[in-house]
Structure formats: C-alpha cells, structure tokens
Amino acid sequence: MRSLHLTFCAAVAAGAISLPTSAALAVPAVPAVPAAPVSDDRTGTVSVSPSRVSPGGEVELRVDVCGKGKSARGNSEAFASEARFEPADGKGLVAHARIRSDAAPDEYEVWVTCKDGHGKATGTVTVVHHGRPSPVAPVRAGGGGTAVLAEKAAADEGPGTRHAVIGLGLGAVAAVAVAFRSARRRRPAQH
C-alpha cells in the first residue's frame, strides 16, 4: 500500500511540473510590468583613419550619430588630449586627435559623446611601433642619421688578419726584388 501511495504522489508531482510548461505555451504572455518609455539616445561607431598609427601620429575621427548636433567630444587613453568635433563637409562631425608619444602598442577604445547628450559612439585605434633607426646624438656632420650605420659598415670592412698577411707577403716580395737587383748591380761586368 505504501508503494502505491508513493507512486501516486510521484505521478501528481510530474504532472504538476509539466502542466505549467504546457499551459504557458497555450496562453499568450502578458507583460506584468508596463514597458519603459522608448529612449531617444542614439548609438553608433567612430570611424578612425588610419586605424593603425605610431605614437605621436595623428588620426581623423568621424561620427554621424549626433544628428543635427553641431559638436561632440571624444577621448581615448591613447590620445594626448580631448578631441573636439565640428561639422564636416558633408554629413556628420569630424575631429583630429594626436596619439600620445609614450602610448604603448595596443588596441585602445575611442568614445564620443554628442554635446546634446543624446548620442554616443565608440570605436578603436591600434597603436603600433615601427622598428626604424633613429639618429644617435651627437650626430656626425655629413652623415646625418646614417652616420652610425656607415660607421658599423666601415668597422666590418676594415683591415683584418687576412689583409695584414697579404701586406706582409707583398712587402717580403718587394724586399727580395730590391735585394736581388742591388746584388746584380754590384757584380762587375765580365768582358
């Protein structure tokens, strides 16, 4: 009798669990909370050109999320100062920003807020380091930034052991030739 009671309870519990799922599919959902008013905040993206730049370089920023707004402000951890947007030739707003000279190579987020506060945009700029030689102070006159490179090339091509051996060999040959010629002049001519 006890097992029949447990079986009946298990069947009722299984039916109770599956019943709300079936009923929820059959009855359309009605929101319990009134819907929030639709916001007029606009979101968009910032166009960054060029998207990859070296420290100290400059980028152009463009947004069209501000609608008829006349200005916006943009910033990034990579920028030396805040970017101030003005109306562009055609559509949207444009600004120029300088990358910090000490910016580490990385991808940085750029964010823009419209002056009226109803528009925001985001984008990214990638800071890269180019491996180019830079002049070393003091720069030698006439060589510019390449003086260091020319000095290294001259040091690599200067006289070495091979050149010393060749020089000594040529000197020995010249000494033998001079000695042979002087010995020949000292002999009396036989008639």
C-alpha positions as CSV (number, residue, x, y, z in Angstrom):
1,M,0.0,0.0,0.0
2,R,2.8,2.3,0.8
3,S,4.4,1.9,-2.6
4,L,1.1,2.7,-4.3
5,H,0.9,6.0,-2.3
6,L,4.5,6.9,-3.3
7,T,3.8,6.1,-7.0
8,F,0.6,8.2,-6.9
9,C,2.5,11.2,-5.3
10,A,5.3,11.0,-7.9
11,A,2.8,11.0,-10.8
12,V,1.0,14.1,-9.4
13,A,4.4,15.9,-8.9
14,A,5.4,15.0,-12.5
15,G,2.1,16.3,-13.8
16,A,2.4,19.5,-11.8
17,I,5.8,20.2,-13.2
18,S,4.8,19.6,-16.8
19,L,1.5,21.4,-16.6
20,P,2.8,25.0,-16.3
21,T,5.1,24.4,-19.3
22,S,2.2,23.2,-21.4
23,A,-0.1,25.9,-20.2
24,A,2.5,28.6,-20.9
25,L,2.7,27.5,-24.5
26,A,-1.0,27.7,-25.0
27,V,-1.7,31.0,-23.3
28,P,-0.1,34.2,-24.7
29,A,2.2,36.0,-22.3
30,V,1.0,39.3,-20.8
31,P,3.6,41.7,-19.5
32,A,3.4,42.2,-15.8
33,V,5.3,45.5,-15.8
34,P,4.5,48.4,-18.1
35,A,7.1,48.9,-20.8
36,A,9.7,51.6,-20.3
37,P,9.4,54.7,-22.5
38,V,11.5,54.5,-25.6
39,S,14.8,56.4,-25.3
40,D,15.9,58.9,-27.9
41,D,19.6,58.1,-27.1
42,R,21.4,57.2,-30.3
43,T,24.5,54.9,-30.5
44,G,26.9,54.5,-33.3
45,T,30.5,53.9,-34.3
46,V,33.5,56.2,-34.6
47,S,35.4,56.0,-37.9
48,V,39.1,56.2,-37.2
49,S,41.5,56.9,-40.1
50,P,44.2,55.5,-40.2
51,S,43.1,52.7,-37.8
52,R,46.8,51.8,-37.1
53,V,49.1,54.6,-36.1
54,S,52.5,55.1,-34.4
55,P,52.9,57.1,-31.2
56,G,53.0,60.8,-31.9
57,G,50.9,60.3,-35.1
58,E,47.5,61.9,-35.9
59,V,44.2,60.3,-36.6
60,E,41.0,61.6,-38.1
61,L,37.7,60.8,-36.3
62,R,34.2,60.9,-37.9
63,V,30.8,60.3,-36.4
64,D,27.3,60.7,-37.7
65,V,25.4,59.7,-34.6
66,C,24.8,63.3,-33.3
67,G,22.1,64.0,-35.9
68,K,21.8,67.8,-36.4
69,G,24.2,68.4,-33.4
70,K,27.0,70.9,-34.1
71,S,29.6,69.5,-31.8
72,A,30.8,66.5,-29.8
73,R,33.7,65.5,-27.7
74,G,35.9,62.4,-28.0
75,N,38.5,60.8,-25.9
76,S,40.8,57.7,-25.6
77,E,43.6,56.6,-23.3
78,A,45.8,56.8,-26.5
79,F,45.0,60.5,-27.1
80,A,47.3,63.3,-26.0
81,S,44.2,65.5,-25.4
82,E,40.4,65.5,-25.8
83,A,39.2,65.6,-29.5
84,R,36.6,68.3,-30.3
85,F,34.3,67.6,-33.1
86,E,32.9,70.1,-35.6
87,P,30.6,69.8,-38.6
88,A,32.2,68.0,-41.5
89,D,31.9,69.0,-45.2
90,G,29.0,66.7,-45.8
91,K,27.3,64.6,-43.2
92,G,28.3,64.1,-39.6
93,L,31.1,65.6,-37.4
94,V,34.9,65.4,-37.7
95,A,37.9,65.8,-35.4
96,H,41.6,65.2,-35.3
97,A,43.5,63.7,-32.4
98,R,47.2,63.2,-31.7
99,I,48.4,59.9,-30.3
100,R,50.5,60.2,-27.1
101,S,54.2,59.8,-27.8
102,D,54.5,57.4,-24.9
103,A,51.5,55.2,-25.9
104,A,52.3,51.5,-25.7
105,P,51.5,49.2,-28.6
106,D,47.9,48.1,-28.0
107,E,44.3,48.5,-29.2
108,Y,42.6,51.4,-27.5
109,E,38.9,52.3,-27.2
110,V,37.7,55.6,-28.6
111,W,34.4,57.1,-27.2
112,V,32.5,60.1,-28.4
113,T,29.6,61.9,-26.6
114,C,27.3,64.4,-28.5
115,K,27.0,67.8,-27.0
116,D,23.2,67.4,-26.5
117,G,23.9,64.3,-24.5
118,H,21.6,62.1,-26.6
119,G,24.2,60.4,-28.8
120,K,27.2,58.2,-28.1
121,A,29.7,56.4,-30.4
122,T,32.6,54.0,-29.8
123,G,35.4,52.8,-32.0
124,T,39.0,51.6,-31.7
125,V,42.5,52.7,-32.7
126,T,45.6,50.5,-32.8
127,V,48.9,51.9,-31.7
128,V,51.9,50.2,-33.3
129,H,55.7,50.7,-33.1
130,H,57.7,50.7,-36.3
131,G,61.3,49.4,-36.0
132,R,63.1,52.2,-37.7
133,P,66.5,53.5,-36.8
134,S,66.7,56.9,-35.1
135,P,69.7,59.2,-35.0
136,V,72.1,58.8,-32.1
137,A,73.4,62.0,-30.5
138,P,75.8,63.6,-31.3
139,V,75.3,63.2,-35.0
140,R,78.5,63.5,-37.0
141,A,78.4,66.2,-39.7
142,G,77.7,65.0,-43.2
143,G,76.3,61.6,-42.1
144,G,73.0,62.6,-40.6
145,G,71.2,59.7,-39.1
146,T,73.1,57.2,-41.2
147,A,76.5,58.1,-39.7
148,V,76.1,55.3,-37.1
149,L,75.2,52.8,-39.8
150,A,78.1,53.8,-42.0
151,E,80.5,53.6,-39.1
152,K,79.4,50.0,-38.4
153,A,79.8,49.1,-42.1
154,A,83.3,50.6,-42.1
155,A,84.2,48.7,-39.0
156,D,83.1,45.5,-40.6
157,E,85.2,46.1,-43.7
158,G,88.4,47.4,-42.1
159,P,91.7,45.6,-42.3
160,G,91.8,42.3,-40.5
161,T,94.3,39.5,-40.2
162,R,93.9,38.5,-43.8
163,H,94.8,41.9,-45.0
164,A,97.9,42.0,-42.7
165,V,99.2,38.7,-44.1
166,I,98.8,39.8,-47.7
167,G,100.6,43.1,-46.9
168,L,103.5,41.3,-45.2
169,G,103.7,38.9,-48.2
170,L,103.8,41.7,-50.7
171,G,106.4,43.6,-48.6
172,A,108.6,40.5,-48.5
173,V,108.4,40.0,-52.3
174,A,109.3,43.7,-52.8
175,A,112.3,43.4,-50.4
176,V,113.6,40.3,-52.2
177,A,113.2,42.1,-55.6
178,V,115.2,45.1,-54.3
179,A,117.9,42.9,-52.8
180,F,118.2,40.9,-56.0
181,R,118.5,44.0,-58.1
182,S,121.1,45.6,-55.9
183,A,123.2,42.4,-55.9
184,R,123.1,42.3,-59.6
185,R,124.5,45.8,-59.9
186,R,127.4,45.2,-57.6
187,R,128.9,42.4,-59.8
188,P,131.5,43.6,-62.1
189,A,130.7,43.1,-65.7
190,Q,132.9,40.4,-67.4
191,H,134.2,41.0,-70.9
